[in-house]
């Protein structure tokens, strides 16, 4: 097996900084007959991390960014208490590392006591090249998952998407809802999802069904017109026909359209949905 050009990190949102780092590693791997790889965590049992995406979706994004191989461990109490040296020794024992890549703010080891400089010194002792990517700034701010989550929580989808490099998305199975979507003239998909939610509101989205994308209007939040206070993700697909139930779909968030209002009647809501659909088509 080839040596690995190995990126280290949690990659909790796979934003443009993460993508750039993986791209650098992939280019190095191609030039030195190595395999571009990522070491990350598939599950966090400590509650230390608060990822934007599930492990499966992170893997999808990491591979699209250029990682040919993804290595993972469960982040447990035992691993959290491991020294930085022991942690790196563990990785080295699992694979043949030909080069390390990490971001300037990468930390690891017990109580995050080790940093990129520690990794660089360790790699030097092991005669392994180590590349540290400097801070990435966009529009005057450091690119980070914390900033991206803040933008999403404020409904600033377009700014968040710029930092992500790809639209913020959700995946899951379509489940039965109230069964009234047909009353508004559009097939409706209610998504089973328990991940990070953006600001409550109505969004222009793209919904992928069976490999094809459809423009949609997606409601994230409750339904005050019908006195339903539970939060749900409900997408009304434009120009789709067929059965959506039990299908695995992906919803890409493109633009925030409006807040959720309480309408006096279903008829008023229907008129607004037609306006939302027209705006989504623009």
C-alpha beads as a LAMMPS data file, in Angstrom:
LAMMPS data file: protein, C-alpha beads

282 atoms
281 bonds

1 atom types
1 bond types

-500.0 500.0 xlo xhi
-500.0 500.0 ylo yhi
-500.0 500.0 zlo zhi

Masses

1 110.0

Atoms # bond

1 1 1 0.000 0.000 0.000
2 1 1 1.173 3.534 -0.734
3 1 1 2.356 5.844 1.995
4 1 1 -0.313 8.262 3.190
5 1 1 -0.415 12.002 2.806
6 1 1 -2.452 12.392 5.978
7 1 1 -4.669 15.307 7.067
8 1 1 -5.458 15.488 10.771
9 1 1 -8.567 17.164 12.187
10 1 1 -12.211 16.765 13.120
11 1 1 -13.445 18.587 9.997
12 1 1 -16.773 19.354 11.632
13 1 1 -18.149 21.345 8.689
14 1 1 -15.653 20.648 5.869
15 1 1 -15.543 24.377 5.075
16 1 1 -13.326 26.090 2.481
17 1 1 -10.335 25.968 4.830
18 1 1 -10.722 22.228 5.328
19 1 1 -11.207 21.748 1.596
20 1 1 -8.067 23.743 0.816
21 1 1 -6.021 21.684 3.283
22 1 1 -7.259 18.405 1.799
23 1 1 -6.583 19.727 -1.700
24 1 1 -2.978 20.525 -0.757
25 1 1 -2.592 17.024 0.678
26 1 1 -4.135 15.449 -2.441
27 1 1 -1.769 17.398 -4.711
28 1 1 1.216 16.324 -2.607
29 1 1 0.017 12.720 -2.699
30 1 1 -0.299 12.790 -6.490
31 1 1 3.195 14.246 -6.876
32 1 1 4.823 11.714 -4.509
33 1 1 2.927 8.511 -5.358
34 1 1 1.046 8.553 -2.066
35 1 1 -2.600 8.132 -1.076
36 1 1 -4.484 11.219 0.044
37 1 1 -6.006 10.387 3.422
38 1 1 -7.827 11.968 6.357
39 1 1 -7.779 10.911 9.998
40 1 1 -10.873 12.039 11.905
41 1 1 -13.458 10.822 14.423
42 1 1 -16.616 8.966 13.471
43 1 1 -18.328 9.499 16.805
44 1 1 -17.844 11.725 19.834
45 1 1 -18.748 10.075 23.143
46 1 1 -17.443 12.982 25.232
47 1 1 -19.649 15.816 23.972
48 1 1 -16.551 17.888 23.259
49 1 1 -17.308 18.360 19.571
50 1 1 -20.458 19.869 18.096
51 1 1 -20.324 18.977 14.426
52 1 1 -22.372 20.690 11.751
53 1 1 -22.697 17.430 9.806
54 1 1 -23.013 13.734 10.544
55 1 1 -20.010 11.493 10.032
56 1 1 -21.547 10.076 6.843
57 1 1 -22.046 13.532 5.377
58 1 1 -18.564 14.624 6.450
59 1 1 -17.135 11.588 4.650
60 1 1 -19.059 12.548 1.508
61 1 1 -17.631 16.075 1.630
62 1 1 -14.105 14.924 2.500
63 1 1 -14.016 12.561 -0.468
64 1 1 -15.329 15.276 -2.777
65 1 1 -12.539 17.533 -1.490
66 1 1 -9.909 15.018 -2.574
67 1 1 -9.484 12.454 0.214
68 1 1 -9.129 8.948 -1.219
69 1 1 -9.054 7.264 2.193
70 1 1 -10.760 8.158 5.468
71 1 1 -9.440 6.707 8.709
72 1 1 -11.484 7.182 11.855
73 1 1 -11.687 6.415 15.547
74 1 1 -14.417 6.931 18.123
75 1 1 -13.506 9.883 20.335
76 1 1 -13.823 8.290 23.761
77 1 1 -12.771 9.257 27.283
78 1 1 -9.741 6.999 26.872
79 1 1 -8.671 8.713 23.662
80 1 1 -9.366 12.162 25.130
81 1 1 -6.966 11.467 28.027
82 1 1 -4.201 10.166 25.753
83 1 1 -1.053 12.269 25.527
84 1 1 -0.251 13.935 22.213
85 1 1 2.802 11.741 21.739
86 1 1 0.818 8.556 22.391
87 1 1 -1.934 9.732 20.046
88 1 1 0.515 10.282 17.184
89 1 1 2.275 6.999 17.956
90 1 1 -1.124 5.300 17.683
91 1 1 -1.703 6.790 14.233
92 1 1 1.802 5.864 13.076
93 1 1 1.249 2.284 14.217
94 1 1 -1.950 2.041 12.170
95 1 1 -0.591 3.262 8.837
96 1 1 2.518 4.255 6.884
97 1 1 2.493 8.066 7.056
98 1 1 4.458 9.756 4.279
99 1 1 3.466 13.325 5.200
100 1 1 1.334 15.149 7.754
101 1 1 -1.026 18.033 6.996
102 1 1 -2.944 20.146 9.501
103 1 1 -4.292 23.638 10.084
104 1 1 -2.390 26.264 12.086
105 1 1 -4.885 25.954 14.987
106 1 1 -4.944 22.154 15.169
107 1 1 -4.840 20.859 18.753
108 1 1 -4.812 17.345 20.148
109 1 1 -3.741 15.305 23.162
110 1 1 -4.952 15.519 26.750
111 1 1 -6.749 18.833 27.381
112 1 1 -5.725 19.933 23.850
113 1 1 -2.202 20.438 25.213
114 1 1 -0.494 19.772 21.864
115 1 1 -0.637 21.930 18.754
116 1 1 0.595 22.152 15.163
117 1 1 4.104 23.037 16.316
118 1 1 4.193 19.890 18.463
119 1 1 3.119 17.847 15.436
120 1 1 5.834 19.467 13.327
121 1 1 8.518 18.613 15.929
122 1 1 7.200 15.047 16.218
123 1 1 7.209 14.625 12.436
124 1 1 10.783 15.935 12.244
125 1 1 11.888 13.293 14.763
126 1 1 10.177 10.632 12.662
127 1 1 11.684 12.042 9.426
128 1 1 8.205 12.717 8.023
129 1 1 7.402 15.993 6.205
130 1 1 4.803 18.140 7.943
131 1 1 2.818 20.968 6.325
132 1 1 0.836 23.477 8.370
133 1 1 -1.733 25.608 6.570
134 1 1 -1.995 29.216 7.829
135 1 1 -5.191 30.926 8.924
136 1 1 -7.728 31.415 6.143
137 1 1 -9.606 34.729 6.187
138 1 1 -12.709 35.531 4.119
139 1 1 -14.288 38.988 4.074
140 1 1 -12.111 39.992 7.006
141 1 1 -13.094 37.090 9.278
142 1 1 -11.397 33.822 10.140
143 1 1 -13.143 30.915 8.455
144 1 1 -14.476 28.607 11.162
145 1 1 -17.356 26.274 11.911
146 1 1 -18.331 28.540 14.821
147 1 1 -18.783 31.482 12.438
148 1 1 -20.673 29.332 9.927
149 1 1 -23.092 28.113 12.605
150 1 1 -23.647 31.683 13.736
151 1 1 -24.493 32.732 10.181
152 1 1 -26.871 29.805 9.719
153 1 1 -28.559 30.568 13.048
154 1 1 -29.119 34.105 11.769
155 1 1 -30.581 32.957 8.464
156 1 1 -27.562 34.266 6.531
157 1 1 -27.474 31.238 4.272
158 1 1 -25.598 32.804 1.368
159 1 1 -22.748 34.018 3.594
160 1 1 -22.539 30.606 5.298
161 1 1 -22.522 28.825 1.949
162 1 1 -19.634 31.019 0.775
163 1 1 -17.554 29.840 3.743
164 1 1 -18.672 26.226 3.348
165 1 1 -17.817 26.213 -0.355
166 1 1 -20.939 24.130 -1.003
167 1 1 -24.542 24.785 0.106
168 1 1 -25.486 23.820 3.641
169 1 1 -27.504 20.611 3.360
170 1 1 -29.508 18.019 5.250
171 1 1 -30.082 14.383 4.395
172 1 1 -32.645 11.925 5.659
173 1 1 -35.722 9.869 4.950
174 1 1 -39.086 11.305 3.952
175 1 1 -41.716 10.427 6.547
176 1 1 -45.462 10.923 6.690
177 1 1 -46.572 14.358 7.786
178 1 1 -50.064 15.805 8.057
179 1 1 -50.929 14.707 4.517
180 1 1 -52.174 18.150 3.487
181 1 1 -49.368 19.188 1.146
182 1 1 -51.474 18.416 -1.909
183 1 1 -53.878 21.139 -0.812
184 1 1 -51.203 23.679 -1.736
185 1 1 -50.497 22.203 -5.157
186 1 1 -47.021 20.800 -4.483
187 1 1 -45.721 17.372 -3.441
188 1 1 -44.446 17.716 0.130
189 1 1 -41.479 15.984 1.768
190 1 1 -41.248 15.874 5.566
191 1 1 -37.649 15.092 6.484
192 1 1 -36.656 12.853 9.392
193 1 1 -33.640 14.763 10.741
194 1 1 -32.018 15.433 14.116
195 1 1 -28.960 17.508 13.208
196 1 1 -28.092 21.201 13.262
197 1 1 -30.956 23.506 12.255
198 1 1 -30.658 26.968 10.697
199 1 1 -32.871 29.871 11.748
200 1 1 -36.597 29.132 11.720
201 1 1 -38.090 30.354 8.484
202 1 1 -38.927 29.645 4.865
203 1 1 -36.100 28.972 2.424
204 1 1 -35.429 28.495 -1.243
205 1 1 -33.863 25.041 -1.469
206 1 1 -32.838 22.367 -3.929
207 1 1 -34.087 18.892 -3.087
208 1 1 -32.335 15.879 -4.585
209 1 1 -34.579 12.877 -5.205
210 1 1 -33.244 9.778 -6.975
211 1 1 -30.259 11.714 -8.303
212 1 1 -32.275 14.626 -9.707
213 1 1 -32.605 18.120 -8.204
214 1 1 -35.860 20.047 -7.834
215 1 1 -36.400 23.637 -6.768
216 1 1 -38.354 23.715 -3.530
217 1 1 -39.667 25.900 -0.741
218 1 1 -38.660 24.528 2.665
219 1 1 -40.214 25.448 6.006
220 1 1 -37.944 24.974 9.028
221 1 1 -39.809 25.397 12.297
222 1 1 -43.362 25.193 13.579
223 1 1 -46.718 25.799 11.844
224 1 1 -48.531 28.494 13.837
225 1 1 -51.391 28.767 11.323
226 1 1 -52.403 25.229 12.350
227 1 1 -51.348 25.604 16.019
228 1 1 -48.542 23.082 15.541
229 1 1 -45.601 24.051 17.753
230 1 1 -43.272 21.145 17.078
231 1 1 -40.319 21.861 14.767
232 1 1 -40.207 20.080 11.428
233 1 1 -38.498 20.345 8.034
234 1 1 -41.113 20.393 5.297
235 1 1 -40.243 20.915 1.622
236 1 1 -42.695 21.636 -1.184
237 1 1 -41.154 20.560 -4.499
238 1 1 -41.807 22.467 -7.705
239 1 1 -42.254 20.390 -10.893
240 1 1 -42.043 17.032 -9.121
241 1 1 -44.523 14.221 -9.554
242 1 1 -44.454 10.861 -7.866
243 1 1 -44.265 9.301 -4.419
244 1 1 -41.744 10.740 -1.953
245 1 1 -42.476 8.612 1.118
246 1 1 -39.548 6.581 2.496
247 1 1 -37.132 8.022 -0.062
248 1 1 -33.694 9.230 1.027
249 1 1 -33.352 12.854 -0.019
250 1 1 -30.918 15.746 0.364
251 1 1 -31.985 19.361 0.885
252 1 1 -29.575 22.144 -0.092
253 1 1 -30.319 25.563 1.392
254 1 1 -29.911 28.397 -1.109
255 1 1 -31.603 31.518 0.259
256 1 1 -33.679 32.702 3.218
257 1 1 -37.057 33.895 1.931
258 1 1 -39.053 35.024 4.968
259 1 1 -39.933 34.373 8.621
260 1 1 -42.725 31.986 9.588
261 1 1 -46.030 33.847 9.990
262 1 1 -49.350 32.927 11.495
263 1 1 -52.008 33.311 8.780
264 1 1 -55.701 33.763 9.441
265 1 1 -56.654 30.848 7.210
266 1 1 -55.308 28.042 5.060
267 1 1 -56.341 30.085 2.030
268 1 1 -54.096 32.991 3.074
269 1 1 -51.231 30.575 3.652
270 1 1 -51.836 29.017 0.224
271 1 1 -51.518 32.431 -1.447
272 1 1 -48.242 33.066 0.363
273 1 1 -46.882 29.659 -0.622
274 1 1 -47.590 30.455 -4.270
275 1 1 -45.607 33.695 -3.849
276 1 1 -42.794 31.789 -2.138
277 1 1 -42.674 29.301 -5.015
278 1 1 -42.436 32.095 -7.580
279 1 1 -39.626 33.743 -5.632
280 1 1 -37.804 30.414 -5.338
281 1 1 -37.904 30.072 -9.122
282 1 1 -36.059 33.384 -9.531

Bonds

1 1 1 2
2 1 2 3
3 1 3 4
4 1 4 5
5 1 5 6
6 1 6 7
7 1 7 8
8 1 8 9
9 1 9 10
10 1 10 11
11 1 11 12
12 1 12 13
13 1 13 14
14 1 14 15
15 1 15 16
16 1 16 17
17 1 17 18
18 1 18 19
19 1 19 20
20 1 20 21
21 1 21 22
22 1 22 23
23 1 23 24
24 1 24 25
25 1 25 26
26 1 26 27
27 1 27 28
28 1 28 29
29 1 29 30
30 1 30 31
31 1 31 32
32 1 32 33
33 1 33 34
34 1 34 35
35 1 35 36
36 1 36 37
37 1 37 38
38 1 38 39
39 1 39 40
40 1 40 41
41 1 41 42
42 1 42 43
43 1 43 44
44 1 44 45
45 1 45 46
46 1 46 47
47 1 47 48
48 1 48 49
49 1 49 50
50 1 50 51
51 1 51 52
52 1 52 53
53 1 53 54
54 1 54 55
55 1 55 56
56 1 56 57
57 1 57 58
58 1 58 59
59 1 59 60
60 1 60 61
61 1 61 62
62 1 62 63
63 1 63 64
64 1 64 65
65 1 65 66
66 1 66 67
67 1 67 68
68 1 68 69
69 1 69 70
70 1 70 71
71 1 71 72
72 1 72 73
73 1 73 74
74 1 74 75
75 1 75 76
76 1 76 77
77 1 77 78
78 1 78 79
79 1 79 80
80 1 80 81
81 1 81 82
82 1 82 83
83 1 83 84
84 1 84 85
85 1 85 86
86 1 86 87
87 1 87 88
88 1 88 89
89 1 89 90
90 1 90 91
91 1 91 92
92 1 92 93
93 1 93 94
94 1 94 95
95 1 95 96
96 1 96 97
97 1 97 98
98 1 98 99
99 1 99 100
100 1 100 101
101 1 101 102
102 1 102 103
103 1 103 104
104 1 104 105
105 1 105 106
106 1 106 107
107 1 107 108
108 1 108 109
109 1 109 110
110 1 110 111
111 1 111 112
112 1 112 113
113 1 113 114
114 1 114 115
115 1 115 116
116 1 116 117
117 1 117 118
118 1 118 119
119 1 119 120
120 1 120 121
121 1 121 122
122 1 122 123
123 1 123 124
124 1 124 125
125 1 125 126
126 1 126 127
127 1 127 128
128 1 128 129
129 1 129 130
130 1 130 131
131 1 131 132
132 1 132 133
133 1 133 134
134 1 134 135
135 1 135 136
136 1 136 137
137 1 137 138
138 1 138 139
139 1 139 140
140 1 140 141
141 1 141 142
142 1 142 143
143 1 143 144
144 1 144 145
145 1 145 146
146 1 146 147
147 1 147 148
148 1 148 149
149 1 149 150
150 1 150 151
151 1 151 152
152 1 152 153
153 1 153 154
154 1 154 155
155 1 155 156
156 1 156 157
157 1 157 158
158 1 158 159
159 1 159 160
160 1 160 161
161 1 161 162
162 1 162 163
163 1 163 164
164 1 164 165
165 1 165 166
166 1 166 167
167 1 167 168
168 1 168 169
169 1 169 170
170 1 170 171
171 1 171 172
172 1 172 173
173 1 173 174
174 1 174 175
175 1 175 176
176 1 176 177
177 1 177 178
178 1 178 179
179 1 179 180
180 1 180 181
181 1 181 182
182 1 182 183
183 1 183 184
184 1 184 185
185 1 185 186
186 1 186 187
187 1 187 188
188 1 188 189
189 1 189 190
190 1 190 191
191 1 191 192
192 1 192 193
193 1 193 194
194 1 194 195
195 1 195 196
196 1 196 197
197 1 197 198
198 1 198 199
199 1 199 200
200 1 200 201
201 1 201 202
202 1 202 203
203 1 203 204
204 1 204 205
205 1 205 206
206 1 206 207
207 1 207 208
208 1 208 209
209 1 209 210
210 1 210 211
211 1 211 212
212 1 212 213
213 1 213 214
214 1 214 215
215 1 215 216
216 1 216 217
217 1 217 218
218 1 218 219
219 1 219 220
220 1 220 221
221 1 221 222
222 1 222 223
223 1 223 224
224 1 224 225
225 1 225 226
226 1 226 227
227 1 227 228
228 1 228 229
229 1 229 230
230 1 230 231
231 1 231 232
232 1 232 233
233 1 233 234
234 1 234 235
235 1 235 236
236 1 236 237
237 1 237 238
238 1 238 239
239 1 239 240
240 1 240 241
241 1 241 242
242 1 242 243
243 1 243 244
244 1 244 245
245 1 245 246
246 1 246 247
247 1 247 248
248 1 248 249
249 1 249 250
250 1 250 251
251 1 251 252
252 1 252 253
253 1 253 254
254 1 254 255
255 1 255 256
256 1 256 257
257 1 257 258
258 1 258 259
259 1 259 260
260 1 260 261
261 1 261 262
262 1 262 263
263 1 263 264
264 1 264 265
265 1 265 266
266 1 266 267
267 1 267 268
268 1 268 269
269 1 269 270
270 1 270 271
271 1 271 272
272 1 272 273
273 1 273 274
274 1 274 275
275 1 275 276
276 1 276 277
277 1 277 278
278 1 278 279
279 1 279 280
280 1 280 281
281 1 281 282
